[in-house]
């Protein structure tokens, strides 16, 4: 039986997007300056807004460039606009608008981007490059919540934070319920879900689920792996990465996004600059996604990309072997 | 009510001062965007020295009128105005484009007091102005009537004045951007009658005549068909400008965003820049224009 840290209790699978909905409503109830900026893609908790504060619903239609800058103008006047659409539309379609009109002046605009991972809609919609795209943007904070509980808490936290934030929302597949209701989400801080001595898996978003399943596999083989939930991708919690390298000496990163510009690269930089350690990046290679069936039992795309728990477990073993080889070389 | 001749004369003098300040900027920086800057001189003069609710001693006044310079490369014109109003010291004119200067190459909200929008990449300012105008509507909606800024005024005045107005200044070239028309649709939908968009229609963009680069005409009809109240003026005629600003403000309450198409001349007032349609200039282009301009309008 795998032993987890405080505030972790593994439950059934539940959509993280539902946590986003709940968190959005909580945040909007608390702060009446929050404005829902729609881009014809619905909005988390939209029925709450329509019922309780219809004037706080701004519908821009399929015009994301305009939507991003209108949000910036609202933020300049003290409102807290939340933009919601597909990540490829809300962010990539409006990259230059976000750069100049939101980030340059560090306006308090939050962007919720759906489908930043693999999913059924396929190549156009599954924007696996999104972490890399947003990471290079100055002033941008990036959050990729791991489960329904963290998603809710993250929404409240980013609403309190003053500045631009991008939240990656995954529509599919549903992650495990990982955290307990008293889990203290701290923006910019990683959370160690499980302690371990032999190696460390640093996971973000949905991949925390696969990391936890991988830990179960590894436990049976007598490998005690540490699991870190890196839900804030920027700014990265460097300290926890360095400590993991010091104490376990083998790091595997897990993200359901392109490994170029993603979590793996961010961690690689921290390691290379502070404490070089063997690293394996589990993620999507330099390629586009495609359509595929996704159910909790069978996930064709997860298998295609090699992002399942078995793949993560294999990478951990490889990474440990790498560490031992390097030791031998000394 | 017609404005008396004295006001127009005063504004003309101010416009000349603004031009002289612009020459100082160009002379020191040896580069800049003279064409689009000179075409804006009368428009910003009429706005800042007569029309706007703007307090140079308190640039962040929450109820000030907002000015979003979407064509942020023409910031030299606004800088020249802000210096004349005492927002910035005179010496800053010579620091344009320099490291650490409050006068950035393109207008920047955080570097320069009195600037509401950081621009540079074109086609976005109108959307930003819309955000600000929309915010005004939301703010007023939330204010109990007696706490309104105009609480001390008779109620009929309150009804005819927003908390603040938002002015955006866009170039004709940037109207080639699709986002301008996304914004145009949006402003009509949200009935932003507190928004006034001024198009500096100087007929030239960088590659050549604006309408040859990409056909804008029928320009007025385009704005009209998007549901805007459209009015055309000579953008170098101060009397027409002050009158048109009054007109569009008096129409507040009609639920329509306003578009002033100001017909202007690129590089206006300096024959060399006018003839060359200079968009961006360096070295000799600048020096020759500054010399001609100073001969015509005098030195600071």
HADDOCK unambig.tbl for C-alpha pairs under 7 A between the chains (distance, minus, plus):
assign (segid A and resid 60 and name CA) (segid B and resid 186 and name CA) 6.85 0.50 0.50
assign (segid A and resid 63 and name CA) (segid B and resid 182 and name CA) 6.31 0.50 0.50
assign (segid A and resid 65 and name CA) (segid B and resid 179 and name CA) 6.37 0.50 0.50
assign (segid A and resid 66 and name CA) (segid B and resid 127 and name CA) 5.62 0.50 0.50
assign (segid A and resid 66 and name CA) (segid B and resid 179 and name CA) 5.85 0.50 0.50
assign (segid A and resid 66 and name CA) (segid B and resid 182 and name CA) 6.11 0.50 0.50
assign (segid A and resid 66 and name CA) (segid B and resid 183 and name CA) 5.93 0.50 0.50
assign (segid A and resid 69 and name CA) (segid B and resid 124 and name CA) 6.64 0.50 0.50
assign (segid A and resid 69 and name CA) (segid B and resid 127 and name CA) 5.44 0.50 0.50
assign (segid A and resid 69 and name CA) (segid B and resid 128 and name CA) 5.17 0.50 0.50
assign (segid A and resid 70 and name CA) (segid B and resid 127 and name CA) 5.02 0.50 0.50
assign (segid A and resid 70 and name CA) (segid B and resid 128 and name CA) 5.01 0.50 0.50
assign (segid A and resid 70 and name CA) (segid B and resid 130 and name CA) 5.97 0.50 0.50
assign (segid A and resid 70 and name CA) (segid B and resid 131 and name CA) 4.15 0.50 0.50
assign (segid A and resid 71 and name CA) (segid B and resid 131 and name CA) 6.08 0.50 0.50
assign (segid A and resid 72 and name CA) (segid B and resid 128 and name CA) 6.32 0.50 0.50
assign (segid A and resid 72 and name CA) (segid B and resid 131 and name CA) 6.76 0.50 0.50
assign (segid A and resid 73 and name CA) (segid B and resid 128 and name CA) 4.46 0.50 0.50
assign (segid A and resid 73 and name CA) (segid B and resid 129 and name CA) 6.29 0.50 0.50
assign (segid A and resid 73 and name CA) (segid B and resid 130 and name CA) 6.88 0.50 0.50
assign (segid A and resid 73 and name CA) (segid B and resid 131 and name CA) 3.88 0.50 0.50
assign (segid A and resid 73 and name CA) (segid B and resid 132 and name CA) 4.81 0.50 0.50
assign (segid A and resid 74 and name CA) (segid B and resid 131 and name CA) 4.60 0.50 0.50
assign (segid A and resid 74 and name CA) (segid B and resid 132 and name CA) 5.48 0.50 0.50
assign (segid A and resid 74 and name CA) (segid B and resid 135 and name CA) 5.51 0.50 0.50
assign (segid A and resid 77 and name CA) (segid B and resid 132 and name CA) 6.28 0.50 0.50
assign (segid A and resid 77 and name CA) (segid B and resid 135 and name CA) 6.28 0.50 0.50
assign (segid A and resid 100 and name CA) (segid B and resid 119 and name CA) 6.86 0.50 0.50
assign (segid A and resid 101 and name CA) (segid B and resid 118 and name CA) 6.87 0.50 0.50
